[in-house]
């Protein structure tokens, strides 16, 4: 479903929200309806991140918002 990313927390924290939107959309489209925390967990797993901190949480919220705005999810 999601492409596996390498790099962990630092890479995910530096990722472009538009790139993350490409990771968020398949989770919602395949598993939806799905709780946003589950979307964050699945995306974090794909990037090799176990704990979603404030910085990554904000990036993923932006990614979800971008996906919604562009009618991807």
Secondary structure, DSSP 8 states (H G I E B T S, - for coil): ------SHHHHHHHS-HHHHHHHHHHHHHHH-S--HHHHHHHHHHHTT-S---HHHHHHHHHHHHHHHHTT--
